[in-house]
Amino acid sequence: MASMNKPNQSTLLTDLTPYIYGTTRLGDDKIPFSERIKMARTAMETGVWFHASNQYNNAHQVLRAAFDEDRTKIPKLIVKLEGNSISELHKDLHNNLEPLGLENLEIGQLCLGTGELARDFANGGECYWEFVRIKAEGLVNRFVLEVFPWTSGTALQALKAGYPEGVVDGYIYYLNPLQRFASNELWELLNERKEAQIALRTVAGGPVHWLRDVPGVAWKEYLQKRAVKIAPIFERSGVENWTEFCVRFAFSFENIRATVGATSHAENLNEFLNASKHIQPLPTGIIDEITRLQYRWSDETDMHAEAWTM
Ligand SMILES: NC(=O)c1ccc[n+]([C@@H]2O[C@H](COP(=O)([O-])OP(=O)(O)OC[C@H]3O[C@@H](n4cnc5c(N)ncnc54)[C@H](OP(=O)(O)O)[C@@H]3O)[C@@H](O)[C@H]2O)c1
């Protein structure tokens, strides 16, 4: 992509709302469909961006129904696009646009997996021209690359060679006090280059004391163990609630543009919104302490995990 104009990274993704409504809970069929539409409408009224995927059970159906009630309030969307090849990715793009009743996505999240397409991306292959074509066709305005510990190598290789410049506008990965799913080396490079970044899973799945103490809240044992380490840091901080602590945590890193959190309750949505109003970074001492833990967790656990197991 050497012919692309070099963008100024600090101007990328500056129009996101700091809190983005994650839509996984809209796919929970234990909650009546009508209540989920109501929740989606409540979030739409606030003007925040949404993050969506056709993998969240029937969340797209809920969104479509909510959008059709008032199409003037359709939020800007980040939508996951999956594929092991460019044709699979194209197919998934249409499999998202059609159910949502949309012709265009504001941001497509490139979920390239670990196969052919990921290798092409790492090696500066044809996929970049396809992404440019998708933009030129008006189907997607911008792209962000999804990163996990087991795909950090792909991003690292591509970034070092400068391939994504001008095509990929930012990077999206789990970032909350219990998880930082870009490898240590990738994370350093992203920050050194001031790449725009989006944090996923604002509250790590729920309040830290629930994650620590209530069986089943932490979906994996490692999260419960991390909650044991993080809970006393949160308590010492004096911050009023876990949501605020987590939003402030994400925004303690200068290249974070937004954090994506989910809820099926209006009061929890309010907590996300209140925490996102006048965001103050956490004190440096707290950030240093958590960053040290995350470096260790990445080296000792995350980078050895089998793909998609954590
Ligand atoms: N690979 C990817 O792209 C990827 C992967 C994971 C997540 N995501 C995105 O990120 C979003 C958030 O991820 P996530 O749902 O895994 O993590 P999360 O936002 O950290 O946690 C959401 C969970 O926390 C609960 N919660 C939120 N606020 C609460 C509060 N104040 N008190 C008690 N419980 C509270 C919610 O339950 P209630 O419904 O009861 O409020 C929900 O079960 C997803 O919706 C999705 O859009 C993307």
The ligand as an ORCA input file, in Angstrom:
! r2SCAN-3c Opt
* xyz 0 1
  N     -14.269    -10.216     19.392
  C     -15.093     -9.225     19.595
  O     -15.315     -8.392     18.733
  C     -15.795     -9.072     20.915
  C     -15.633     -9.988     21.946
  C     -16.285     -9.736     23.157
  C     -17.091     -8.616     23.277
  N     -17.244     -7.765     22.236
  C     -18.121     -6.567     22.281
  O     -17.981     -5.929     23.504
  C     -19.240     -5.868     24.164
  C     -19.044     -6.038     25.641
  O     -18.470     -7.300     25.918
  P     -18.956     -8.256     27.095
  O     -20.418     -8.235     27.185
  O     -18.255     -9.537     26.921
  O     -18.301     -7.565     28.376
  P     -18.727     -6.350     29.335
  O     -19.369     -5.255     28.633
  O     -17.528     -6.077     30.152
  O     -19.764     -7.062     30.337
  C     -21.119     -7.110     30.078
  C     -21.774     -7.839     31.233
  O     -21.639     -7.049     32.392
  C     -22.913     -6.849     32.983
  N     -22.933     -5.486     33.514
  C     -22.679     -4.339     32.854
  N     -22.784     -3.280     33.686
  C     -23.124     -3.790     34.894
  C     -23.381     -3.210     36.167
  N     -23.310     -1.893     36.367
  N     -23.701     -4.032     37.193
  C     -23.782     -5.369     37.011
  N     -23.546     -5.977     35.834
  C     -23.224     -5.206     34.788
  C     -23.924     -7.065     31.893
  O     -25.095     -7.633     32.445
  P     -26.535     -6.923     32.367
  O     -27.074     -7.227     31.043
  O     -27.255     -7.607     33.477
  O     -26.308     -5.456     32.616
  C     -23.240     -8.088     31.002
  O     -23.524     -9.396     31.421
  C     -20.085     -6.956     23.515
  O     -21.449     -6.677     23.557
  C     -19.586     -6.911     22.095
  O     -20.240     -5.888     21.392
  C     -16.610     -7.977     21.059
*
